[in-house]
Amino acid sequence: MDTYSLLREFADSWFLIAMFAFVIGTWVFAFWPSLKSARDDAASIPLRDDAVAISLGEDTTECSKDDASFTGKADSGKGSDNG
C-alpha cells in the first residue's frame, strides 16, 4: 500500500473520529457548569474600564454634541485621505 492510500484511509476513519471527539470535548469544556464564573469574568473584560471611569465620575463618551467637530452626519467617505 502506498503512502497516499494509507494516509487517506487514516484520515477517512480515525482522524474523523479524533476530530469529532475534539469538537465535542471543546463544547463540553466551554459549557461546563462550574466554569460559569470564568465565562462571566471574561465577558465583562471590555466593560471594566467603563465601570472604573463611571465610579470616578469621568465622561466615558468619545464624542459629544458639544464637541466642535460633531456634525451629526455619518462620514460620506469623500475625504482627501481616501485617495
N, C-alpha and C positions, 0 to 999 in steps of 0.2 A: 504494500500500500504506500503510495507516495505521500509526501508531507502535506500537500494541499488537501487531499481526501481525508487524512487523519485529523487535521485541524478543522475542516469543515464539519466532520462528524461530531467532534468535541463541541464546537460552537452551536451546533443544532440541538444538542441534547443537554450536556452537563452545564455548559455555560448559561444556557437559558434558565435552567433551574437555579443556578447560583445567582443570577441577576434578579430573578423573581424573589428569591429569599432576601436579597439585599434590600429591595424596594419595600417589601413587607416589614422587614426589620427596622428600616428607617421610619416608616409610618408609625410603627408601634412605639419606637423611641420618642418620636416627636410628640405624640399624643398621650404619653404615659401620664396617668393622673397625678403622680407625685411630683412631676416636673412643671405643674401649672404655675407655681410661684416664679420659676425661672423664665417661663414664657412671658408672664405678665411683666416681669422686670425688664426683659429685653424689649418688649413692646413699648415701654414707657421711656426708653432712652432718648428719642427725638424730642420729647416734651420736657426733659429735665431742666434745660436752660431756661425755658419759658417759666417754669414753676419758680425757679430761683429769682428771676427778674421780677415776676409779679409780687413775690414776697418782699422784695426790696423796694417795690413801688416804681420800678423803671418802666418806660414805654417799650412795649415789645413789637410795635408795628414798624415795618420797614419804611413805609411811605404813608404820609397822611395828607389830607386835603389841604392842610395849611402849608404844605411844602410848596415852594415856588415852582418846582419842576413838574408838579402834578397837573395834567391836562384833562384827566377824566376820560381819555380815549385810549384804546389799545394802539400800540405802535404799528404803523402800516407797513413797516419793513422797507421804506423808501428813504433810507439814510445814505449818507456818503460813505459810511463804513461797510456797506453791503456790496460794494464792487460796482 
